[in-house]
Amino acid sequence: MVSSSHEALHRIFQEDPGLFARAVRGLGVTFADPVSAAPFPTDLTENRPVERRVDTLLRMDTEGGERFLLAVESQGKPDSDKPASWAYYLSHLHAKYRLPPVLLVVCADRRTAAWAARQIDIGPPQWPSLTVRPLVLGPDNLPVIDSPDEAARDIPLTVLSASLHRQDPDSDAILKALATALKGLSADDESTASIFIELTEQGLGKTPAADLWRQIMAADLSFFQSETAQNLRAEGRAEGRAEGRAEGRAEDILLLLERRGVDVSEQDRERIRGCGDLDVLGVWFSRAITAQSVAEVFASGGGESLG
């Protein structure tokens, strides 16, 4: 099953597609800032039994008129089957859309990031027919953002920094800077803050940093009146009340879908409210940020896309 931290590491690029260009500048690769980004279907399945899904797929239109496809993969551990899948993804996307594809692999683990960054040559050594060169973002090439001022200038990049540095000693400083930046948002940005609070918690996974984030949310964001924040504060006051947490998360999903104008049937409402698995609800919340239908929220994450 796809974890909520897995979802957060690629869905942050759906929330702010311009994050891609800003984040990879530290790799020495320059892309123009996008002026628009359109989500594309992530299902790369052909008319055969094997299901293939990229984690996130965006068509990027830049200020300079450049257009390309950005395929984002969240990778949790080395997987010997992935290079072949990535090669397939890129070839299929180029053939289907006739646009140049770029593969970005996001890893919170240093060993996985080093593995993913290798150039992949497909074919005999004397003449490889296909070369796959992923761009990789990991703890060693994404900066630590521990200044509240810097965090306020780019909250999505700070969320990604917190997620990728979640195992590092610097994680505390990043989270405190991020909380300060979120506190500076206006009341009109309440729904935006809610999304980034949720993505941060999910991106931190099951780490001590996640526990610290929940404590910060309970103590420092008492001004924040959204339902998500109320649930976080209630969670801090009543740790272990899993049932109440699940109910709150379900209501967050329904509220987000409602605000985005997505139709939700009574049957789907009952399914969401009846789910008691916080990991599943976390995945559904991440998908609800960009989903155009409830079917996309419930979509199976199976196939070869799991990082």
N, C-alpha and C positions, 0 to 999 in steps of 0.2 A: 504494500500500500504506500502511496506517495505521502511523505510527511509534510507537515505544515511549513517546516523550515525549508524544505526543498522547494515548495511553491513560492515562498517569499523571495528566494534568491533570483528567480527569473521574473516573477510578476511585478517586481519593483520597476522593471523596464517598461511594463505596460502602463503603469501609473505615470511615469515620467520618461518617455522615450529619449529625450535629450540627455538623460543620464549616461547613455552609452558613449556618446562623443566625449563627455567630460571625464568619464571614468577611465577610458583607454588612453587618454593623453599621457598618463603616467607610464604607459608601455612604449612611448615613442611613436605612436600611430595617431595620425591626425585625420579626423573626419569633420566635415562641416557640420555646424549645428542644424538639426532638422527644423523645418518650418511646419511640417505636419508629419504624422505617422498614422498609418491605418492598420488595425489588427487584421491579420489574415487567418484563415482556418489552419489550425495546427495539425489536422489529420492528414498525414502523408501516405495513407493506406492506398495500395493499388487494388485492382480487382482480383485479389488472391487472398489466401487465408492469413498471411502475415500482416499484422497491424503495426504501423510505424507512426509515431507522433513525436514531433519536436516539442519542447516545453513551451516556448513562446516564439511567435513568428510575427514580425512587423515589417511593413513596407515603409521605408524611410525616405522622405523627400527633403533635401537639404537646401540651405540658403543659396548655394552655388548652382542649383539645378540638378545636382546629382541625385540619382534614385537607386536604391539597393534594398535587398531583403536582409533583415537581421534575424538570425536564428539564435535564440538564447537557450543554452542547456545548463541546468543546475546539476552539478556532479558531486556526489557525496563520497565516492571511493573509486579507485581504479577498476576498470571493467574491460577485459580483453576484447569483448564484443563491440565496444563503443566505436573504435576507429572505423570499422566497416559500416556501422550505422550512420556515423557522421558523413562519411563519403557518399553514402546513398542519399542522405538528406540534401546535401549540397547539389549533387547531380540532378536529383529529382526536382528541386526548386528551380534550378537554372533551366531545365527542360520545360517545366510547366509554366513558369511565369516570364521567362526570357529576361530576367533581371539578375545582375550579379549578386550572389549570396555571400554573406559574411557570417561565420560561426563564432559566437562568443560563449565560452565555457566559464561558469562562475563556480568557484570552489572555496569553501571555508576551511579546508584542510590543506596544509602545505604540501604534504606528500602527494595528494591527489592533484594539486595545481601543477606541481613539477611534472607529474606523469602526463597530464592533459596537454601541456605546453609543447610536447615533442612534435616535430614535423613528421607526418605520416606519408610515406611513399608507398604507393600501390602499383605493383608491377615488378618486373625483374630489375635487379640492382643496376644493370648497365643502361636501362632506359625505363624508369618509372613512367607509367602512362597517366597517373593521377597523383597529385600531391595535396594533402589536406593540412592546412596551417591554421589551427584555431587561435583566436585571441583568447587569452586566459586572464581572468581577474581572480586574485587570491590574496591572502594576508600579506605577502611579501611585495606586492606591487600596487596595492591600493592604500593610500595614505591614511594614517591615524588622524581623525578629526576630533580633537579634544578641546577646541576653543569654541565657546558659545557664539562668538561673532562669526567665525568661519562656518559653524553648523547652521546658523540662521541664514547665511548666504546660499546654502545648498542643502536643504533638509534631506532630499532623497539620497544624495551622495553620502550623507552622514548615516542614514539608515543602513546603506550598503556597507559602509565602513564598520559599523557596529556588528553587523551580521558576520562579516569576514574575519573580524578580530575578536570574536566572541570567546575564544580560548586564551587570549593574550592578557597580560597584566594591564594593558592600556584600556581594556574594555570598560572599566568603571568610569574613567574620565570621558570616554566617548559618550556613554549613556547619560552622564550628567550634563554634558554640553548639549546633547540632543534634547533633553528634557527642558533645558532653559530656552532653547530655540523654539520648541513647540509652545512653551508658555507665552512667547512673544507674539504668537499668531493672534489675529483679531477674531472676534466672535463670529465673523462671517466665514472664517476658515475652519469652523468646528468640524465639519465633515471631513475635510482634508486631514486635519490633525488625527481624527479617529482612524483613518486609513493607515497613516504612518505609525501610529501607536501599535496598531494590530500587526502590521508588517514587521515592525521591530521585534515584537514578542515572538512571532513565528520564526523570524530569521535567526533568533538566538538559540532556538531549539531547546533541548533539555540540558541546559548548562547553568552553572552558578550565576552567570551574567543574566539569564532570564529571570531568576529569582530576584536579583537586584533591580531589574527593570520593573517588575511588578511592585516592589517596595517603593521605588521612586514614583511610580504612577499613583500609588495609594497616598503617598505623603505630599508630593510636590505639585500634583496636578489637581488639587481639590477644587480649583477654580473651574475645572473643565467639566461641563455639565452634560456631555453627551451620554447616551446609554452605555457605550463601550467603557467610558471612564468610570461610570458608576459601578459597572460590573467588576472592573479592576479593583476599585476601592473595596467593594464588598468582598472580593476574593482575598484581599490582604487582611480584612478583619475576620474572615471566617475560612481560613485555610482548611482544605480538605472537604469542603462542601461541594463535591463534584457535581451533584445534581443541580444545585443552584447555578453553578458556573455554566453548565451545559445549557440550561434554560436561557441564561443571559446571552450566551453566544448565539443561540438560535434566533433570539429576537434581534440581535445585531444584524444578522444575515437578512432577515425579512425587512428590517428598516432600510438597509442599504439598497436592496432590490427595489423597494418602494420608491426611494428617492431618485433612483436611476430610471424609473419608469418601466421596469421589467414586470410583465404580468405574472402573477403567481396564483395558481389554482388552489382551491381549498385542500385538495389532496396533497399538493406539494407543500403547503403550509404545515399540514399534519406530519408529513415526512420529516421536515426540518425540525419542527418542535419535538418530534418523538425520538430524535437521535440523541443518545446520551454519550457518544464517543467524542471527546474534546478534540482529538487529532483529526477526525473526519470533519467536524464542524469548522476547525481551523482551515482545512483545505477548501471547504465550501465558501468560507468567508473570502479567502484570497481570490477564488474564481468569480465571486459575486462582484468584485471590484470592476471587472471588465466584461463579464458575461452579457450577451445579448438576449439570452433566454435561460429559463430555469434548467433546461436540458443540458446547457453548457456547465452549469454549476454541478450537476450530478454526473457529468461525463466520466466514464471510466478512465483511469490514468494508466491503464495497462499497456501491453505491447513492449516495444524496445526503447521507450523514452525514459524509463526510470533511471535516475542518476544514482 
